[in-house]
Structure formats: structure tokens, C-alpha cells
């Protein structure tokens, strides 16, 4: 996976493991950058335009604050020192910075249509996924001034993305076009596209590189499963059925399992990453709409927003048992659990390597 001859994109930190790109984000591997940060779960609510804050030890809501117009995701900065609430209601939108030491928000930064937020592998630029405008907008991550923009008219609903092992290739989902784009991370030019075909009206969502770096996984809500691509995004190699509304993808701290949220059936599928086959199914008692989230620092709890039920779920990764069901605001979406292990963030709710 990360052989000595692997040529990383300029400025990308070398890996600490030759077998796991997330090897620096194992159980409780907290860096000095996050030691002392308050353990909290931040829940952006797209309907009520606010962020609710949960104490992960008591499962109680301990704070609420404005999240900007239609807050979608809470995204750790590249250096892990700031959390950004990404809000996307056009023609406004912006970033609300949160100080993770205190859990308190700062003044909103005016940035257009921030549906999602990622960072270049060297940390110098923020990549705003401007879904409404079908663009990737590039910003100086120190002052949030736009440095460039690329429009992809063929990618209606531009949505989620991840990088290849070497950081040179980006695989991007097009939610409303039923396709994936492959983009050169240096030139920002489209290299190729994949038109998805399991269902005619597919909706590809979360996109993640597997821990061994050999595959990309892409959850598709309408196809009710996960597409598999090779790690260079040159071929689609398979499809794994999971459940209705397959949406978010998260990896166990040991890199052996993927947790896939099935939003339309209230369940979480387990995928064995060694065989790329399903390894179990956890159903939320009484139903639910698990959407996006992340793991606790020790990997023992999977936290998920309940998008259509205005609640948050805490589930044991030992057996899928529901530990808590917490009412929150309207339309909870890309929640973030903090602090997180790892050295740097590539964006979204916790794509940390």
C-alpha cells in the first residue's frame, strides 16, 4: 500500500504505516494538537439553522448556538485546531469556526455555498464543495480568500470526495447525476467519469478510500449499497448490497470493518474490508434514519445523526447495541465527534490520516 517507492503529492505527510492509511488514527492516538480539547459531539441541524452540542459521557445536550444558514457538516481543519460549521443556503452561506478547546463558536466567515469542505493534502487550501453551483472552489486556508474555481456541469449535486493513497487523484460523487468524477488533484482537470448503472436513478453519496488504500467505497442511496472502485479510480470493480438509503461510510479503528449507514431503513451494515463482503447488520430499535457521523476516539461508540427523526444515535461497536437516542434540532446532518485521533484532516466529518 505505502511502499518506499510511493511518490506522494508535494507537501503530503508520509504515512506512519505501510498497511493502513489511517494508521495514525488508531484508538486514542490523540495528537498534541487536540489534547485538552473538550470531548463533545457537535450536531449541525439544517432545518433549525443551529448546532446542538452533546456531552458524550452523559448523552445530554449541553449547548446550542447558531450554525449559519443551513449548516450541513462540522469539519475539522487540516491542523485539527479549528472545527468549521459548513453552511450552504444560497445565495448566502459560510463557515462558523468553533474553538475545540472551549466548544464555543466565533464569527461567521463569508464563504459561498459551503455544502461540504475538504483540504488539499498539504493543508494549504480549503476545497469548498459548492453543490448548488456544481463547483469545487479553492481557498487559501489561512484567510479564506478564493484562489480558484472549477465548474463541473456534468456533476449535478457535487457532494463527497476522497483522495487516492498518493494524494494525486480525487474521486468525487455527483448525487443528482448518478455518476462519479475522477479529478487530477494538481491540475484540477477531470480525468474520467463513471456513469453508475445498478439503478437508473442512483444517488452516490459518501466516498472513502479503504484503509489498505486498494479501493474506494461509494455509498449510493438509491442503489441500496456500496460501489467499489480500485484505489487509483481507474475501474469500477464491484458492488456490495447493504440496505435502503446507503449513505455514510466509517471505518473501525483497527481498519478491518466499514460501517455503512442505511438511512431509509434505520440500519447500519458492516463490511469486512478483507473480503469486501457484508459481515452483519445492526437495526436501530423502533426505526430511525442514520445519516452521517463518526467514531469516538477509542472506537467503541459510533455516533450518527438521525436525519429525518431529529435525533442522534450512539451505538456500541462491540455489538451494535443502541446506547442512547438523543433529541436534537430539525434535520441533523454531518455531526462530528471530538477530539479525534490522527495527525491531519482531509475534511468532511472525520477523514483524518
N, C-alpha and C positions, 0 to 999 in steps of 0.2 A: 504494500500500500504506500508507505512513505519510505521508499528505498533511498539510499545515499545519493543516487543519481537524479532524484526528483528535482526538477527546476521550478521553484516556486515563483510566483509573480513578485515583482520588486516590492520590497518592504513588508512582505508577509512573514510573520514569525515562524521559525522552524517548529515542527511538531516534536512533542516530548515522547511520543510512542510511534513505533513503526507499524502498529496494527490497528490503531484507533485514533481517528482524527479528533475525537473528544476525550482523548486520554488525559488531558489536564483538567477535565471537568468531572472527575470521579467523585464518589461520596465524600462530602465535607471537605473537598480540596479548595478551600476558600483562599483567595489571594490576599495580600496585604491591602489591596485597593478596596476590598469590601469588608474587611474585619472591622467590627464596630458599627456596621450598618444595622439599622433596626430590622429585625425579622418581621416582615409584613407581606400581605398579599394585596396587590393593587388591582382593582376591578373597574375598567372603563365601561360606562353604560351609554350606548349610542342613542337611546331614546330619551333619557333624562339629562344628557349632557353633563354628566358628573363622574367622579371617580370615588368609589367606596373602598375603604381600607379595612382589611380583616387581620386580626391577631391570629396567626396560625396555631398558637398553643391553646387558645381558649375557643377558637372558632367564632369569636364575637366581632361585630363591626365596631371599630374604634375611631373612625374618622370618615369625613366626606368633604370633597371640595370640587369646584368647577373644573371640568376637563376640556373646555373649549367646545366649539361647535361640532357635534357628532364625534366624540372620541372613540377611536377604533381599537388601538393597541397601546400597551405600555411597553416601551422598547428600551433596553439598556444601551447606553452609549458604548462606543468602542472600548474606551478605557474603564468602563464599569463604574464611573464616578457620578453619573447622572442617569436618571430614568426620564424618558420623554413620553408624554402622552401625545399620541398622534391623532389629530382631529382633521376631518376631511370634508365637512359640509361646504360645498361650493356656493358662492364664489369666495367664501372665507376659508377658514382652516388655520392650522398652526401647530406648534409644539409647546406643550406646557412642561417645563423642566421640573423634576422632583429631586430634592436633595435626599438621597437614601440614608444619610446619617440621621436625619430628623423625621423623614417621611412627609415633609411639607413642600407644597408647590411654590414655584416662582412665577414671574410674569410671563404671559404667553408670548412666544416668538412668532412673528407673522411669516408663515411659510404656506404656500398654496397647496391645497388638496392633498394632505398627508394621509392617504389611506393606510399605507404601511411604510416602514422605514428600515433601511439596511445601511451597511457601511462597506466601503472598499476594504480589501484585506490589509492594506497598510494603515487604515484608520484615518486617512487624510480627508476623505469625502463621505458625506452622508448621501444616500440614494433614496430619494422620496419617490414612492410608487404613487403617482398621481392617477388614480384609477379612472376618474371621470374623463380626464383629458387623454387617456391612453398613452401616458408618457412615463419615462424614467427621468427624473430631474436630479442633477448632481449639484451638491452644495459643499462649500468649504465648511468642514465640520467644526471649525473654531469660531466662525462668526455667522454662519447660516446665510451666506450670500451665494446666490446661484452662480455656478461656473459653467453649466452646460445643460442641455436637454435633448432627449431623443424621443421622437414620437413613433409609435408602432400602431398604425391604423388597422392592421390586421389582428391586433390583440385587444379586442373589446374586453373590458373587465380585467386589465392587467392587475396582478394580485399578489402572488407569493413567489419567492425565488430562493435559490441557494447556489453555492459555488462548488466547482469541482475541487479535488484534493489540492491541485496546484494553484487554485485561485484564478485561473485564466479563463474559465468558462462559467457562464451564468445560465441556469435553466429557469425559465420564467413561465408561470401559469397565466393563461388567458381565460378567465372564468366564463365569460359570455360568448366566447368564440370557439369553445371546445377544442383548444389546441395549446401546444407548448412552443415557446420560442427558445432558441439557443443563441446567446449573445456573447460576443467576444468582450471580456472584461477590460481589455486595454483600449480597443478602438470603439467599443460600444456598438459595433455593427452586428446585424443579425447574420448568423452563420447558417441556420436552417430552421425549419419548423416541423412539428409533428401534429398532424390532424388526428385527433383521437377518435376511436371507432367502436368502442364497446357499446355505447348508446349514441343515438344521433344528436341528442341534446345534452351532452355531457357538460359538467361544470368542474373543471380541475381546480383544486384549492392548494392546500399546504404542500410545499415542495421541500424535501430534505435529502441531503447526502447521508448514506448509511455510515455507521462508524468505521467500517473497513475501507470506505472510500470507493468501493467497487460498483455501487449502484446509487441511483436517485430513486426515491419513492415519491409518488404524487397521488394524493387522495382526491377522489372525484365523487362529488355528492350524488350526481345522477346515475353514475355507473355503479355505485354502491361497492366501491372497492378502491384498490391502490394500483396504479400503473407502476411498472418497473422499467427504468432505463439504465443503460450502462453508465459507469462513472464519468465518462467523457461526453455523455449526452450525444452519442452518435447513432444509437439504435434504441428502439423500444424493445425490451426483451421479455416482458411478461405482464401479467395482471393477476392480482390477488383479491378475490372477493372477500369483503369484510362485513358490511351492513349498510342499511339505508342511510344516506346522508353522510358518507365518509368525508371527514373534514380536516381534523388536525392530526399531526404526527409528532410523537415524542419518543425519545429513546431512554431505555433503562440506564442507570449509571454505570453498569458493567458492560454496556454495549451489546447485549445479547438479544434484547427484545425491542420491538417498536409497539407503542400504544397508539391505536388509531381510534379517534372518536367518531362514532356513528350518530350524527346529530338527530336524524329523523326517526331513529328507533330507540334512543335512550340507552345506548350501549357503548362499550369500549372493546375493540378487538385487539388481541395480542398476536404479533407476527414474530416467528422465530427467524432471526436475521441470518442464521447459518444456512437455513434451508429455504427461506422466503416462502414459508407456508404459515397458515394460521395455527396458533397454539393455544387458543382459548377465547372465551367471550365473557365479559362482565356486564351484567344488566343492572341499571340503576333501579332499585325498588320503587314501584309506583310510576316509573317512567321519568323522562327528562329530555333535555336537548343539549348534551355535552358538545362543546364547541372548541374553544381554544384554551390554553393554559400552560402548565409546566409542572415539573417535579420539585419537591422540597430538596434542600441542599443534601440531605442524606439519602435521597432517592426512595424514601419509604412511603411518601404520600404523593399522589397525582391530583393536582388541583385543576378544575375545569369550570369554565363558565357555562351556565345553562341558558343559552341564548334566547329561547322562546318561553322560558319559565321564570325569568327574573330571579335567578338563584345561582349559587355556586356550590359545586360538589367537591368534597375531599374524599378520595378513595385510597384504601390501602393497596400498595403494590404487591403485598405478600399474597393476597387472595382476592382482591377486587371488592372487598367489603366497603360499603358506604359508611364513612366515619362521621360526616356532617353534611347537612343540607342547609345553606345559609341564604336567606332572602337578601337581595340587593336591589339596585335601581333597575330602570327599564332598559332591556336589551343589552345585557352584559356580553362583552366580546373578548378581546385579546388580553386576558389577565396575565399578570406577571408575579411570580413568587420570588421574593428577595430576602437575603442575598443568594447568589448562585455561585457554584464552583466555576473555575476556569480562569483564563488569562485575558481574553478579549472577546468582544461581542461583534458578530457579523450582522446583528439586527433581529427583527421580529421579536417575539416574546422571550426567547431564550436560546438563540442559536449561538452558543458560546463554545469556543475552542480553546 
